[in-house]
Amino acid sequence: MLKARQAVLGLKEYHPPLAGRSGLRLDFNENTEGCSPRVLERMRQLTADDLARYPEREPVEKIVAAKLGVTSEQVLLTNGVDEGIHLLCETYLEAGDEVVVVTPTFGMYEVLAAATGARVVSVQCDGEFRFPLEGVLRAVSPKTRTMIIASPNNPTGTAPTREEILQICRAAPQAAVLVDEAYYDFHGHTVLADIDGLPNLFVARTFSKAYGLAGLRVGILVGAAAQMRPVRRVASPYNVNAVALLALPEALQDGDYLACHVAQVRRGRERLAQHLDRLGIRYWPSEANFILMYIGSRHRDFAEAMRQRGILVRDRSGDPGCDGCVRITIGTSEQMDKALAALEAVATELRLVKGVSA
Ligand SMILES: Cc1ncc(COP(=O)(O)O)c(C=O)c1O
C-alpha cells in the first residue's frame, strides 16, 4: 500500500452531492436555462478532425483577452476556476507557507491550498456575512503567500468592496491575492482593471455559471504578465479540451443571451427575496445567482421536503457559521414560480412561516 503525502492525508474530503440529481436543480448555482443556442449549434458541427487534434489554447486566449480588455500574456484559460486556483497554489506556495481565506467560502480553496503543504488560515465572517476586512488584515503575516477571496462569495452571496480588495493587496505584497469572480456576471463589479497597478493581484472567472457551460470546464485566470509566466509553466498545454475551445468564441459572441439570462436571474433573485420577506424567513441579500436563507433546526427536513416536491436545494448547515442555513439557486421565471410555491408550502408545513400577510 502506497502512502500519500502527509499534506494529502490531512485534506478534508470535498464530495459535492452530485448523485441522483433529478428534478429542478437549484442546488449547485448552475445556469438552469441552458447555454446559448449558438454554442449548441457549434457543437453540432463538430468533426472527427476537431477531436483528433490536440487542442490549441492560444487563439482562444487572444479572443478572451480582447473581450476582457487585457493582453493575451495576462490570460490563461483553465479547466474551470478550480484548475486556476490549483495552478496558482502550485506556483506560489511552498510547504509551510500560509494561505488566508475567509469562511464560509467555496470549499475547494482549502483543499487546493492545503494539498501543497501550506497552512490555511481562516478568517470567519460575522453574522451578517460581511467581508471581515480587519480580520483578514490581522491574519497577514510574513509567511502569507496566497489569499483567496470570492467576490461575490459562495455560499453567502455577499461581496467585498473594490477598496477592501485593494487594501489587502497592498497590505500583503508578498502574497498572490486571487479574487474569484465566478459570479461576476450577476454582480457587475470587478477588480480586473486594477491588475495593471498591482502585480500581486489575480482575477478568476468561469464559464460554469452565467454562460451555462459547467460541463465543459472552462475558467479564466488573469494576472500581471510577469506573474502569469510561471503559472503557465505549471499548466498542461492541453488543459482545456477542444470542445470547450470551440464553444467559447460562440459563447462570448452571444452577448444577448448572456444579458437575458443575467436579467432573468436578477429578477428571480428579487422575487425570491420579496417572498422570503413575506414569509418572515431570514436571508442574506445576494449579489450572485443564489440566496442563502436561515431555516433553523429543520434545515434537513426542509431540503428533503423540497426534494420531494421535485426541487433540489443545498443544505449548507455544515459550513462554518452557517448552522441552519440552506442555499437556493435562482432559476428561470417559470422555475421560480414552481420553487416559490414549493418553498411556501414547505415553510408552512414545517411551521417556519412567521409573518405571512397575503
Ligand atoms: C466561488 C466559486 N468559485 C469557483 C467555482 C467553480 O468554478 P468552476 O466550475 O469554473 O471550476 C464555484 C462553483 O460553485 C464557486 O462557487
The ligand as an SDF file (V2000), in Angstrom:
LIG
                    3D

 16 16  0  0  0  0  0  0  0  0999 V2000
  -16.8380   30.8510   -5.7560 C   0  0  0  0  0  0  0  0  0  0  0  0
  -16.6900   29.7180   -6.7330 C   0  0  0  0  0  0  0  0  0  0  0  0
  -15.5640   29.6120   -7.4240 N   0  0  0  0  0  0  0  0  0  0  0  0
  -15.3910   28.6300   -8.3120 C   0  0  0  0  0  0  0  0  0  0  0  0
  -16.3640   27.6730   -8.5250 C   0  0  0  0  0  0  0  0  0  0  0  0
  -16.0980   26.5750   -9.5110 C   0  0  0  0  0  0  0  0  0  0  0  0
  -15.9110   27.1220  -10.7690 O   0  0  0  0  0  0  0  0  0  0  0  0
  -15.5280   26.1840  -11.9940 P   0  0  0  0  0  0  0  0  0  0  0  0
  -16.7330   25.4050  -12.3700 O   0  0  0  0  0  0  0  0  0  0  0  0
  -15.1110   27.1650  -13.0360 O   0  0  0  0  0  0  0  0  0  0  0  0
  -14.3880   25.3100  -11.5440 O   0  0  0  0  0  0  0  0  0  0  0  0
  -17.5500   27.7330   -7.8190 C   0  0  0  0  0  0  0  0  0  0  0  0
  -18.5900   26.7090   -8.0360 C   0  0  0  0  0  0  0  0  0  0  0  0
  -19.5750   26.6210   -7.4020 O   0  0  0  0  0  0  0  0  0  0  0  0
  -17.7170   28.7900   -6.8980 C   0  0  0  0  0  0  0  0  0  0  0  0
  -18.8290   28.8830   -6.1820 O   0  0  0  0  0  0  0  0  0  0  0  0
  1  2  1  0
  2  3  1  0
  2 15  2  0
  3  4  2  0
  4  5  1  0
  5  6  1  0
  5 12  2  0
  6  7  1  0
  7  8  1  0
  8  9  2  0
  8 10  1  0
  8 11  1  0
 12 13  1  0
 12 15  1  0
 13 14  2  0
 15 16  1  0
M  END
$$$$
